[in-house]
Amino acid sequence: MTTIRAIRLASAVTAINVLVASGFSIVGIIRPQYLLPAGSVPTQASLILALYAAARTIPLAFFALWAIYKQATPALLILGALAGTMQLLDGGIGLYEHDLGKCAGPLFIAVLQFFGVYLLHKSVRINPQTKRE
C-alpha cells in the first residue's frame, strides 16, 4: 500500500471513529435516555458521566481532525492509536454490561482503527522521508 493510500485510510477511519465517539458523548448530554438501558431514568449522575465522556472525546476529535487536515502523519499515528484504545475500552464496558451492541460496535471500530494505524505505520516505515539539512 502506498503512503498516500495509507494516510487516506487511517484518516478516514480515525475521523469516523472520533466523530462517532463525540456524537455519542454529546447525545449523552442532550438526550441521555437514548443511551441509558431501557427503563432507566436520566439523573444528575448520568449527566456528569456524559460530561466526562465529552471531556475526553471532543478534544481528541479536534486534535485528530487537525492532524488529518495537516496530514501530520506522526500525530495521526499517535491519535489514531489513542482513539482505537478508547474504543477497545468502550467495548470492554459493553462486555461488562452484557450488551452485545455496546460491545461489538466499539470492538469493530477499534479493529478498523488499529488496522489503519498499522498500515500507515508500515507504509511510513517502508518509505522514510529524507531529512532536510
C-alpha positions as CSV (number, residue, x, y, z in Angstrom):
1,M,0.0,0.0,0.0
2,T,1.3,3.4,-0.9
3,T,1.8,6.0,1.8
4,I,-0.9,8.3,0.3
5,R,-3.5,5.5,0.4
6,A,-2.4,4.5,3.9
7,I,-2.8,8.1,5.1
8,R,-6.2,8.4,3.5
9,L,-7.4,5.1,5.0
10,A,-6.1,6.0,8.5
11,S,-7.6,9.5,8.2
12,A,-11.0,8.2,7.2
13,V,-11.2,5.6,9.9
14,T,-9.9,8.0,12.6
15,A,-12.3,10.7,11.5
16,I,-15.3,8.3,11.7
17,N,-14.1,7.0,15.0
18,V,-13.7,10.3,16.8
19,L,-16.8,11.8,15.3
20,V,-18.9,8.8,16.3
21,A,-17.4,8.9,19.8
22,S,-18.0,12.6,20.2
23,G,-21.5,12.2,18.9
24,F,-22.4,9.6,21.5
25,S,-21.0,11.8,24.3
26,I,-23.0,14.8,23.0
27,V,-26.1,12.7,22.8
28,G,-25.4,11.5,26.4
29,I,-25.6,15.2,27.5
30,I,-28.5,16.3,25.4
31,R,-30.7,13.1,25.3
32,P,-29.3,10.7,27.8
33,Q,-32.4,8.4,27.6
34,Y,-31.1,7.3,24.1
35,L,-28.0,5.8,25.7
36,L,-29.3,4.5,29.0
37,P,-30.7,1.0,29.4
38,A,-34.4,0.6,28.8
39,G,-36.5,1.8,31.8
40,S,-33.7,3.8,33.3
41,V,-34.3,7.4,34.2
42,P,-31.6,10.1,33.4
43,T,-30.1,11.5,36.6
44,Q,-27.5,14.1,37.6
45,A,-25.0,11.2,37.8
46,S,-25.7,10.2,34.1
47,L,-25.2,13.8,33.1
48,I,-21.9,14.0,34.9
49,L,-20.7,10.8,33.3
50,A,-21.7,12.1,29.9
51,L,-19.8,15.3,30.6
52,Y,-16.7,13.2,31.5
53,A,-17.1,11.3,28.2
54,A,-17.4,14.5,26.3
55,A,-14.3,15.9,28.0
56,R,-12.2,13.2,26.6
57,T,-13.8,12.6,23.2
58,I,-14.3,16.2,21.9
59,P,-10.7,17.4,22.4
60,L,-9.5,14.1,20.8
61,A,-11.8,14.7,17.9
62,F,-10.4,18.3,17.4
63,F,-6.8,17.2,17.6
64,A,-7.4,14.2,15.3
65,L,-9.2,16.2,12.7
66,W,-6.4,18.8,12.9
67,A,-3.8,16.1,12.3
68,I,-5.9,14.8,9.3
69,Y,-6.2,18.3,7.9
70,K,-2.5,19.0,8.2
71,Q,-1.6,15.4,7.1
72,A,0.6,15.2,10.2
73,T,1.5,11.5,10.0
74,P,3.2,11.2,13.4
75,A,0.3,12.9,15.1
76,L,-2.2,10.8,13.2
77,L,-0.4,7.6,14.3
78,I,-0.5,8.6,18.0
79,L,-4.0,10.0,18.0
80,G,-5.3,7.0,15.9
81,A,-3.8,4.6,18.3
82,L,-5.3,6.5,21.3
83,A,-8.8,6.6,19.6
84,G,-8.5,2.8,18.9
85,T,-7.6,2.2,22.5
86,M,-10.5,4.2,23.8
87,Q,-12.9,2.2,21.5
88,L,-11.4,-1.0,22.8
89,L,-12.0,0.1,26.4
90,D,-15.6,1.1,25.4
91,G,-16.0,-2.4,24.1
92,G,-14.9,-3.8,27.4
93,I,-17.6,-1.7,29.1
94,G,-20.2,-3.2,26.8
95,L,-18.9,-6.6,27.6
96,Y,-19.2,-5.8,31.3
97,E,-22.8,-4.7,30.8
98,H,-23.6,-7.9,28.8
99,D,-24.8,-5.7,25.9
100,L,-23.8,-7.1,22.5
101,G,-24.4,-3.8,20.7
102,K,-22.3,-1.8,23.1
103,C,-19.5,-4.4,22.8
104,A,-19.4,-5.3,19.1
105,G,-19.7,-1.8,17.7
106,P,-16.7,-0.3,19.6
107,L,-14.6,-3.5,19.1
108,F,-15.3,-3.4,15.3
109,I,-14.3,0.3,15.2
110,A,-11.2,-0.5,17.3
111,V,-10.1,-3.3,15.0
112,L,-10.5,-1.0,11.9
113,Q,-8.7,1.8,13.7
114,F,-5.7,-0.4,14.7
115,F,-5.6,-1.9,11.2
116,G,-5.5,1.6,9.6
117,V,-2.8,2.8,12.1
118,Y,-0.8,-0.4,11.4
119,L,-0.9,0.1,7.6
120,L,0.1,3.7,8.0
121,H,3.0,2.9,10.3
122,K,4.1,0.1,8.0
123,S,3.9,2.4,5.0
124,V,5.8,5.2,6.6
125,R,8.5,2.8,7.9
126,I,9.0,1.4,4.4
127,N,9.1,4.8,2.7
128,P,11.0,7.0,5.2
129,Q,11.3,10.7,4.2
130,T,14.7,12.3,3.9
131,K,15.7,14.8,6.5
132,R,16.3,18.4,5.4
133,E,19.6,20.0,6.4
